[in-house]
Amino acid sequence: METKELLKKVRKIEIKTRRLSENLFGGEYQSTFKGRGMTFSEVRKYEFGDDVRSIDWNVTARYNEPFIKIFEEERELTMMLVVDISASEFFGTSTKFKRELITEISATLSFSALQNNDKVGVILFSDQIELFIPPKKGKSHILRIIRELIEFKPNSKRTSISTALSFLMRVIKKKSIVFILSDFIDSDYENSIQLVSKKHDLTGIRIYDKIESIIPNLGIVPFRDNETSVINYVNTNSKSFKSNHTINYYKKVNYFEESFKKNGSGQISCQTDEDFVKKLLSYFKRRI
């Protein structure tokens, strides 16, 4: 992609997603993600009903009367976007590819973090780690993330969610807000979800296309697997083909939903022709 065209695309996404984050998501984002913990602010005299566990024994001994520690929420957070850029994301039958929707959601979340003075980092993955951008603040950093989401070309076509989450656990030591954006056409990643959920605030955002769940009657047509490049000719009018396809599709959907639910993590599913704004707002409000 030429530099001029790339900058134009970055600017277009910036205008759209920054407006969304400022007008819609700023308050919800701040209310939903309270911080990694509490930081010490000051001490005051003990009052009836205060938690005795908050007593500052050093100050109490000095003044011979009880004082307690006052804490405030730690406002600066770190957000990590773990983004699937395998070949299956370059699919879409309506207004956009899955990867385009992932880019818009990632940009909106990033600008929400920027508005709240938080750091943002990114892991782009296939079945390997394609790119790691360490967490930083600032508009120029966010624009770099958007550029990479638009134009980065992966070395591999396949997917491994476990590989991405294992890398996340190695490089991000402090508790963070983690969004993993993928179509979740993968398996055997529940253990990784469990490990990440114990340390971080994890949300899975599943992006899918309507034709992936409902195959129209098109007769005998070639189906190409984007990740393996294998082409198979199938009869889309066949009831057995439709049934097997539906069963396999919903197995993966159920695996995604159960893996996140079982481990206390959030989940969002968004179709490529749906309004992701409503999906995110609904999710944030449920968590407040």
Secondary structure as UniProt FT lines:
FT   HELIX           3..20
FT   HELIX           21..25
FT   HELIX           26..32
FT   STRAND          38..45
FT   TURN            48..49
FT   HELIX           52..54
FT   HELIX           57..63
FT   STRAND          67..73
FT   STRAND          78..84
FT   HELIX           87..89
FT   HELIX           98..115
FT   TURN            116..117
FT   STRAND          119..125
FT   STRAND          129..136
FT   HELIX           139..151
FT   HELIX           161..171
FT   STRAND          177..182
FT   HELIX           190..199
FT   STRAND          201..208
FT   HELIX           210..212
FT   STRAND          220..224
FT   TURN            226..228
FT   STRAND          231..235
FT   TURN            236..237
FT   HELIX           239..262
FT   TURN            263..264
FT   STRAND          266..271
FT   TURN            272..273
FT   HELIX           276..287
//
